[in-house]
Amino acid sequence: LGMFVRASANTGQKEIFAFTEITRSLVLGLSQNGTDWGRAQDTLGLAVVRNHLSQSARQYFGAGGLGLLIGEGYMPYAAEGIVETYYQWQINKSLAVAINLQRVSNPGYNIERGPVHIGGLRVHAEF
C-alpha cells in the first residue's frame, strides 16, 4: 500500500498557458498493488483532489478573461473537487492497460455545473 500527497500554490496574478487553470491544489491518494488478489503487478488507486482559484484569478475570469479551459465571463465560483479511481492490469512485461473513472464537482470552478463523470482508458506499451 502506498500513499501520496501533493500540494501546489501560486498567486494567480499572471495569465498562464498550462494544462488547466489552478492556483491552489491539494491531492491525497492511495495505491495498492495486487498481491492480495494474486496479481502482484496490477495496481488499484484512489485520489481525492481539491482545486482553487485565487481571488485575482476569479476576478479575471469573472470579467471575461480567457484561459485554456475556462473563461466565458460568468463564473459563480466554487472550488473544484475530483475523486478518481483506477485499476491498471499488467498484461505482460511490456503491456499495461488501465481503466480510470473520475467524478468532478463544480467543473471549471462553476457551482452551476456538474457533477460530471469521466471515464478513461490508458494503454502503456514498452518496446
Backbone bond lengths (Angstrom), bond angles and torsions (degrees), N, CA, C in turn:
res aa  C-N    CA-C-N  psi(-1)  N-CA   C-N-CA  omega(-1)  CA-C   N-CA-C  phi
1 L - - - 1.458 - - 1.525 108.07 -
2 G 1.307 115.39 131.80 1.458 120.54 177.23 1.516 110.26 -122.68
3 M 1.322 116.22 154.66 1.457 122.01 178.67 1.519 108.59 -134.89
4 F 1.334 116.25 145.56 1.452 118.84 175.52 1.521 110.52 -140.95
5 V 1.325 114.76 155.63 1.456 123.59 176.03 1.520 106.42 -135.85
6 R 1.328 115.96 136.06 1.467 120.16 175.58 1.518 107.60 -136.06
7 A 1.309 117.15 131.39 1.463 122.32 177.70 1.518 108.33 -130.34
8 S 1.331 115.84 144.14 1.460 119.89 177.29 1.523 108.92 -145.88
9 A 1.327 115.73 154.59 1.459 121.00 178.61 1.519 109.95 -157.72
10 N 1.322 116.23 145.80 1.458 122.57 170.14 1.521 107.82 -150.25
11 T 1.312 118.09 173.57 1.465 121.33 -173.55 1.518 112.96 -74.50
12 G 1.324 117.99 -26.88 1.455 120.40 -177.54 1.514 113.55 74.20
13 Q 1.330 117.87 14.61 1.458 120.94 -176.51 1.519 113.58 -95.86
14 K 1.302 117.56 0.03 1.460 121.52 178.49 1.524 109.12 -120.62
15 E 1.320 115.72 139.54 1.455 119.57 175.39 1.525 107.69 -72.92
16 I 1.316 116.32 131.82 1.455 120.41 -175.95 1.516 110.10 -123.48
17 F 1.296 114.73 160.74 1.456 121.08 170.93 1.520 105.30 -117.01
18 A 1.298 115.92 101.76 1.461 121.64 -176.17 1.518 108.28 -139.96
19 F 1.325 115.99 179.71 1.458 119.35 -178.36 1.517 112.10 -67.44
20 T 1.314 118.65 -22.38 1.455 122.73 175.65 1.520 109.55 -166.36
21 E 1.314 116.16 167.26 1.458 121.26 -179.56 1.532 108.75 -93.21
22 I 1.321 116.39 108.29 1.460 122.73 177.66 1.521 107.28 -142.75
23 T 1.338 117.34 128.83 1.458 118.57 174.52 1.529 112.08 -108.21
24 R 1.332 117.42 -23.05 1.466 121.13 172.15 1.518 108.18 -141.77
25 S 1.318 116.23 139.06 1.457 119.95 -179.49 1.524 109.81 -148.79
26 L 1.325 114.64 144.74 1.453 121.56 173.55 1.523 107.46 -134.41
27 V 1.331 116.18 128.17 1.461 122.44 -178.90 1.525 108.30 -126.42
28 L 1.315 116.07 130.83 1.458 122.84 173.88 1.520 107.05 -122.40
29 G 1.330 117.23 135.54 1.456 118.69 -177.44 1.510 114.10 -149.10
30 L 1.320 113.84 159.59 1.461 123.19 176.47 1.510 108.42 -132.01
31 S 1.333 116.54 146.60 1.457 120.98 170.98 1.527 108.47 -139.75
32 Q 1.311 114.82 142.86 1.460 121.27 -177.36 1.520 108.49 -130.33
33 N 1.335 116.50 128.44 1.458 117.61 174.93 1.528 108.42 -77.27
34 G 1.315 116.41 164.67 1.457 121.37 -172.76 1.510 116.59 -87.12
35 T 1.315 118.58 19.08 1.463 121.55 -179.52 1.526 111.55 -54.12
36 D 1.324 117.51 -42.49 1.462 121.32 -176.83 1.523 113.49 -63.39
37 W 1.327 118.83 -24.92 1.461 120.79 179.51 1.531 112.50 -115.87
38 G 1.344 115.51 22.84 1.462 120.81 173.00 1.514 115.49 77.52
39 R 1.342 118.16 18.78 1.472 122.29 178.80 1.528 107.80 -131.51
40 A 1.323 117.03 68.17 1.462 123.15 -170.94 1.538 113.66 -56.32
41 Q 1.315 118.21 -27.88 1.467 120.65 -178.30 1.524 113.06 -87.99
42 D 1.326 118.22 -9.66 1.464 121.50 177.68 1.526 109.55 -80.16
43 T 1.339 115.92 161.91 1.460 120.99 179.28 1.523 109.97 -139.42
44 L 1.324 115.42 135.39 1.455 123.37 173.18 1.521 106.78 -113.01
45 G 1.323 117.39 130.85 1.458 119.70 -176.67 1.509 113.12 -134.29
46 L 1.331 115.11 156.03 1.461 123.47 177.67 1.523 107.76 -144.71
47 A 1.332 116.33 135.19 1.466 120.88 176.68 1.519 109.66 -138.04
48 V 1.328 115.11 147.76 1.456 122.66 175.43 1.525 106.26 -123.96
49 V 1.338 116.29 129.78 1.461 122.25 -173.26 1.530 109.27 -126.75
50 R 1.324 116.39 140.90 1.458 121.96 173.09 1.519 107.14 -131.64
51 N 1.346 116.96 115.61 1.464 123.17 -178.89 1.526 110.10 -110.93
52 H 1.335 115.70 144.00 1.463 121.45 -179.09 1.523 109.87 -134.59
53 L 1.326 115.05 160.06 1.459 122.75 169.60 1.522 108.77 -113.84
54 S 1.324 116.89 144.33 1.465 120.91 175.74 1.532 109.39 -68.90
55 Q 1.315 115.87 165.16 1.470 120.44 178.62 1.524 110.72 -59.50
56 S 1.336 117.46 -42.02 1.467 119.30 -179.63 1.528 111.08 -66.42
57 A 1.317 118.12 -36.39 1.465 120.44 176.79 1.526 110.79 -67.62
58 R 1.333 117.68 -39.80 1.473 120.73 176.60 1.520 110.62 -60.40
59 Q 1.332 116.90 -42.48 1.466 120.43 178.62 1.520 110.99 -65.16
60 Y 1.318 116.76 -42.31 1.462 121.92 179.58 1.528 110.88 -59.22
61 F 1.325 116.80 -50.82 1.460 119.54 -178.85 1.526 111.77 -71.17
62 G 1.323 117.56 -34.79 1.456 120.61 177.29 1.516 113.12 -65.41
63 A 1.346 116.69 -25.89 1.465 121.81 179.47 1.527 112.29 -90.17
64 G 1.315 117.30 6.04 1.463 120.03 178.03 1.511 114.67 104.11
65 G 1.335 118.42 5.06 1.458 120.66 177.51 1.518 110.93 -61.88
66 L 1.304 115.35 149.97 1.459 120.84 -177.73 1.514 111.23 -112.82
67 G 1.312 116.13 137.44 1.453 123.17 172.31 1.513 108.52 -117.55
68 L 1.298 116.12 -172.03 1.456 119.69 179.30 1.526 110.77 -67.28
69 L 1.333 118.09 -40.25 1.459 121.40 -175.90 1.523 114.52 -116.11
70 I 1.298 119.16 -21.26 1.459 120.45 -177.66 1.515 110.61 -127.80
71 G 1.343 115.39 163.31 1.457 120.00 175.78 1.509 113.61 132.08
72 E 1.325 116.86 69.88 1.460 119.49 176.32 1.525 112.04 -110.60
73 G 1.344 117.51 7.37 1.449 121.10 175.75 1.511 114.93 85.89
74 Y 1.310 117.72 2.41 1.464 121.74 178.27 1.509 106.72 -142.92
75 M 1.329 115.75 118.40 1.448 116.90 -177.11 1.526 110.40 -148.52
76 P 1.338 117.01 92.66 1.462 118.63 170.02 1.519 108.00 -71.60
77 Y 1.321 116.47 99.31 1.460 124.04 -166.13 1.526 114.28 -67.23
78 A 1.313 114.16 140.26 1.469 123.65 166.57 1.525 106.47 -152.85
79 A 1.316 116.60 145.89 1.468 120.03 177.03 1.523 109.25 -59.16
80 E 1.322 115.59 148.11 1.466 122.01 179.34 1.522 108.76 -92.88
81 G 1.317 116.85 131.40 1.454 121.68 178.74 1.516 111.11 -119.72
82 I 1.317 116.34 140.98 1.464 121.31 -179.11 1.522 108.65 -134.85
83 V 1.319 115.43 134.41 1.458 121.68 168.73 1.520 105.36 -119.30
84 E 1.320 116.15 125.72 1.462 121.09 -174.79 1.521 109.79 -129.35
85 T 1.313 115.35 139.46 1.460 120.29 173.87 1.530 108.53 -135.55
86 Y 1.321 115.86 150.88 1.463 119.57 177.86 1.521 109.85 -148.57
87 Y 1.309 113.87 158.43 1.461 121.27 170.82 1.512 107.02 -133.44
88 Q 1.329 115.94 126.70 1.465 120.96 178.69 1.522 109.87 -112.18
89 W 1.322 115.04 120.80 1.464 122.30 175.35 1.522 109.06 -92.87
90 Q 1.301 117.07 124.12 1.461 121.53 174.41 1.520 105.89 -91.48
91 I 1.316 116.85 98.05 1.460 121.97 -174.26 1.518 111.41 -68.64
92 N 1.315 115.55 -46.29 1.466 121.23 173.16 1.529 106.97 -152.94
93 K 1.321 116.60 -172.07 1.473 120.12 -174.53 1.527 112.91 -58.76
94 S 1.318 117.83 -29.98 1.458 119.84 -174.11 1.528 114.80 -114.50
95 L 1.333 118.98 5.12 1.460 120.45 -177.44 1.530 111.13 -138.68
96 A 1.341 115.15 127.81 1.463 121.65 176.28 1.526 108.65 -133.86
97 V 1.329 115.98 144.67 1.459 122.79 177.79 1.527 107.48 -127.72
98 A 1.323 115.90 134.02 1.464 120.31 -179.91 1.519 110.19 -127.00
99 I 1.319 115.58 140.59 1.459 122.30 171.26 1.518 107.10 -108.09
100 N 1.331 115.99 139.90 1.451 121.96 -173.19 1.523 108.83 -132.64
101 L 1.322 117.84 135.08 1.455 122.91 175.64 1.527 108.89 -128.29
102 Q 1.343 115.84 134.87 1.461 121.26 179.61 1.520 110.03 -130.97
103 R 1.322 115.73 144.97 1.466 122.63 169.55 1.516 105.95 -119.90
104 V 1.339 115.95 120.35 1.458 121.56 -177.31 1.532 108.85 -113.48
105 S 1.320 116.96 119.31 1.458 120.73 174.56 1.525 108.92 -98.87
106 N 1.310 115.83 142.40 1.470 123.39 -178.08 1.532 111.65 54.32
107 P 1.334 118.25 51.91 1.471 119.18 -178.61 1.531 110.86 -59.85
108 G 1.319 115.35 140.56 1.455 120.81 -177.18 1.517 112.22 67.43
109 Y 1.350 117.51 20.62 1.467 123.99 178.07 1.528 112.98 64.51
110 N 1.314 117.46 22.53 1.456 122.14 -176.92 1.526 108.91 -109.23
111 I 1.328 116.58 114.79 1.468 121.66 -176.39 1.528 112.41 -63.99
112 E 1.312 117.39 -18.94 1.464 121.02 -179.32 1.525 112.79 -86.70
113 R 1.310 117.62 0.58 1.458 121.28 -179.27 1.524 110.48 -110.66
114 G 1.313 114.14 153.17 1.458 120.50 170.96 1.501 113.59 78.77
115 P 1.282 116.47 -172.45 1.464 123.55 1.73 1.520 111.60 -71.07
116 V 1.314 115.28 158.00 1.461 121.42 174.51 1.522 108.48 -118.89
117 H 1.311 115.03 151.28 1.461 121.97 178.55 1.521 107.30 -117.05
118 I 1.319 115.36 131.02 1.466 121.52 -175.23 1.516 108.42 -126.11
119 G 1.309 115.47 130.69 1.456 121.20 175.32 1.511 109.74 -112.56
120 G 1.304 116.31 149.40 1.456 119.83 179.93 1.513 111.50 -145.17
121 L 1.298 114.79 158.53 1.456 122.62 176.22 1.516 107.32 -133.34
122 R 1.318 116.77 129.66 1.462 121.81 -178.64 1.517 108.50 -125.13
123 V 1.316 116.08 136.33 1.466 122.09 176.53 1.516 107.24 -120.12
124 H 1.336 116.23 129.44 1.465 121.66 177.92 1.528 107.08 -120.37
125 A 1.316 114.54 118.53 1.470 120.07 179.06 1.514 109.19 -123.61
126 E 1.324 115.78 137.56 1.462 121.65 176.60 1.517 108.91 -118.39
127 F 1.318 114.70 139.68 1.473 119.96 -178.84 1.509 109.78 -120.95
